[in-house]
């Protein structure tokens, strides 16, 4: 039996239109998300993870365009599959999906709420837009949601302004807003990055509860591997706009295969062995700019296993090396570990 | 080890909430509240805490970038002790040669209109310490020491990535050969791979140039890696201070334990335990009575913790904690929440990949 997917992204390519030049930002992404699962996109800044997440709901800025590829979304009524990449970004259809069947949590809760309207107003707005609810019904739902996400005193919180909330409370309200129309897909773009560790742990807890209770599928964007390990089922590591390694969270963390993933995991300071605090092992060099993308494998000039004539010539595609692990590196052959 | 900086009862208050045009300020935000500690020569002291705990303000007040409200900061120059907190502008400028700061955001801390050479050399020029060839020579040496290429010196900051910009900022801070550096979240804005480079660089420079750091950060893992001792701040006060291993593995304050429980484990198969703390840090304008942590503390009682402010005291040698029950509580350390994990990549895998690489190369 073929697996059912909630979302399937095929050969997604996004470019930045700069005067007359086209700068590739995302180059041929393929991934799919099963219902009820959490997929994490991990990478350093500038690797295209945020752009990818925005493109999934067609929220890209004008200069960024989807050049090629499909974003198949199975969340609509019945078995209808919608290709989000083909929709008009301002059209009716995408607006029904956006906020309704799929919604988004952003990094900075401060800047994603309007300071001029109450929290309640901004959540009710979404509910009224997508469901034919009266104002009273929407308000009741909002209070229920706020309670669910753990805001103290939800009856009063509804009428508060975002400025009166702390960062953690705002992020909770944001999750309430995202959940307001029972979405099947939640896209979380660095939802805990701006928060303190203790608040981060609380929000992670909440997201795990949401996942268990509503069966929501989550696409989780983050650069923090520790956080990802706590929430994701599958992980895709991105570098310079393409996925270099993909697999279950266990495979990626315990048996990383791509030289970049290996290096990335080694660069994290760990608490387990403080006694021998030696030097960390950084990845040498820095991420190339978008204007100077290396030929072939984008990682080749920082890689310890660089093979001249191969890595700097041809781009390694993702190859499947085991049931649940794929890697894009010339060191590996299809089907061989 | 001798003491380099001795901080005594340092306080910094910010007035908030004005009433009317001529009205008085309604209340005081005590960002740094009666803080006393010492920094030893040659050590790297970490300062951690959540946002709003006052760690940045403490770092800045310490070198008098912000005027302290009261208290003393005694800086040991070798010959005599100078109270930085009382210095006037001119004397302060002179003393700043000995203490410099590295800021968090290298995109904001470097002047876009100056070349890297001018940025790094600016402190020497401003203090009239060098000019001409001598200046150029000093700039070059420092740039190389910080991992920059001399060929890059005439470029502007926008041509550099975040990690390299931070190197420029470090070179600027070190050009006058100060003794004491305040690193205010110096690696927080960087990616993991770059963060590791900068942490290594700071470590090397410390040994090479005989520096002392105050390392302000919120990333507990980075602090654990970089620092010899760590102080934990909560609502403007230091609640615990000890040698890194002690603090992380055998904390004596419930707040430190809570912080340790909040770090995601290295191993994804270990589920995070239920957080040891509820709610959020209260507003520093209106801190709770008694122990500032008591509303969130699971060990708090209704009498002593609510009424009486616990002083920071030495619980065991070199281990300070501000908790009434520090001795009697048995708290969990980072190791109980974390798994002791080896490096992810092992030599076998590296070897295997290297042989594979050779095989493929031979075929080419």
Boltz contact constraints between the chains, C-beta under 6 A:
constraints:
  - contact:
      token1: [A, 44]
      token2: [B, 191]
      max_distance: 6.0
  - contact:
      token1: [A, 45]
      token2: [B, 191]
      max_distance: 6.0
  - contact:
      token1: [A, 166]
      token2: [B, 280]
      max_distance: 6.0
  - contact:
      token1: [A, 168]
      token2: [B, 280]
      max_distance: 6.0
  - contact:
      token1: [A, 196]
      token2: [B, 50]
      max_distance: 6.0
  - contact:
      token1: [A, 196]
      token2: [B, 51]
      max_distance: 6.0
  - contact:
      token1: [A, 197]
      token2: [B, 262]
      max_distance: 6.0
  - contact:
      token1: [A, 198]
      token2: [B, 262]
      max_distance: 6.0
  - contact:
      token1: [A, 198]
      token2: [B, 277]
      max_distance: 6.0
  - contact:
      token1: [A, 201]
      token2: [B, 262]
      max_distance: 6.0
  - contact:
      token1: [A, 201]
      token2: [B, 275]
      max_distance: 6.0
  - contact:
      token1: [A, 226]
      token2: [B, 264]
      max_distance: 6.0
  - contact:
      token1: [A, 227]
      token2: [B, 264]
      max_distance: 6.0
  - contact:
      token1: [A, 229]
      token2: [B, 268]
      max_distance: 6.0
  - contact:
      token1: [A, 230]
      token2: [B, 264]
      max_distance: 6.0
  - contact:
      token1: [A, 230]
      token2: [B, 272]
      max_distance: 6.0
  - contact:
      token1: [A, 249]
      token2: [B, 268]
      max_distance: 6.0
  - contact:
      token1: [A, 253]
      token2: [B, 268]
      max_distance: 6.0
  - contact:
      token1: [A, 262]
      token2: [B, 345]
      max_distance: 6.0
  - contact:
      token1: [A, 265]
      token2: [B, 344]
      max_distance: 6.0
  - contact:
      token1: [A, 266]
      token2: [B, 343]
      max_distance: 6.0
  - contact:
      token1: [A, 266]
      token2: [B, 345]
      max_distance: 6.0
  - contact:
      token1: [A, 267]
      token2: [B, 192]
      max_distance: 6.0
  - contact:
      token1: [A, 267]
      token2: [B, 193]
      max_distance: 6.0
  - contact:
      token1: [A, 267]
      token2: [B, 196]
      max_distance: 6.0
  - contact:
      token1: [A, 268]
      token2: [B, 192]
      max_distance: 6.0
  - contact:
      token1: [A, 269]
      token2: [B, 221]
      max_distance: 6.0
  - contact:
      token1: [A, 269]
      token2: [B, 222]
      max_distance: 6.0
  - contact:
      token1: [A, 269]
      token2: [B, 225]
      max_distance: 6.0
  - contact:
      token1: [A, 270]
      token2: [B, 266]
      max_distance: 6.0
  - contact:
      token1: [A, 271]
      token2: [B, 221]
      max_distance: 6.0
  - contact:
      token1: [A, 271]
      token2: [B, 224]
      max_distance: 6.0
  - contact:
      token1: [A, 271]
      token2: [B, 334]
      max_distance: 6.0
  - contact:
      token1: [A, 271]
      token2: [B, 338]
      max_distance: 6.0
  - contact:
      token1: [A, 272]
      token2: [B, 338]
      max_distance: 6.0
  - contact:
      token1: [A, 272]
      token2: [B, 340]
      max_distance: 6.0
  - contact:
      token1: [A, 272]
      token2: [B, 341]
      max_distance: 6.0
  - contact:
      token1: [A, 274]
      token2: [B, 224]
      max_distance: 6.0
  - contact:
      token1: [A, 274]
      token2: [B, 245]
      max_distance: 6.0
  - contact:
      token1: [A, 277]
      token2: [B, 225]
      max_distance: 6.0
  - contact:
      token1: [A, 279]
      token2: [B, 200]
      max_distance: 6.0
  - contact:
      token1: [A, 280]
      token2: [B, 196]
      max_distance: 6.0
  - contact:
      token1: [A, 280]
      token2: [B, 199]
      max_distance: 6.0
  - contact:
      token1: [A, 280]
      token2: [B, 200]
      max_distance: 6.0
  - contact:
      token1: [A, 282]
      token2: [B, 193]
      max_distance: 6.0
  - contact:
      token1: [A, 282]
      token2: [B, 196]
      max_distance: 6.0
  - contact:
      token1: [A, 282]
      token2: [B, 197]
      max_distance: 6.0
  - contact:
      token1: [A, 283]
      token2: [B, 193]
      max_distance: 6.0
  - contact:
      token1: [A, 286]
      token2: [B, 161]
      max_distance: 6.0
  - contact:
      token1: [A, 286]
      token2: [B, 163]
      max_distance: 6.0
  - contact:
      token1: [A, 305]
      token2: [B, 353]
      max_distance: 6.0
  - contact:
      token1: [A, 305]
      token2: [B, 357]
      max_distance: 6.0
  - contact:
      token1: [A, 307]
      token2: [B, 357]
      max_distance: 6.0
  - contact:
      token1: [A, 307]
      token2: [B, 360]
      max_distance: 6.0
  - contact:
      token1: [A, 307]
      token2: [B, 361]
      max_distance: 6.0
  - contact:
      token1: [A, 309]
      token2: [B, 364]
      max_distance: 6.0
  - contact:
      token1: [A, 331]
      token2: [B, 353]
      max_distance: 6.0
  - contact:
      token1: [A, 331]
      token2: [B, 356]
      max_distance: 6.0
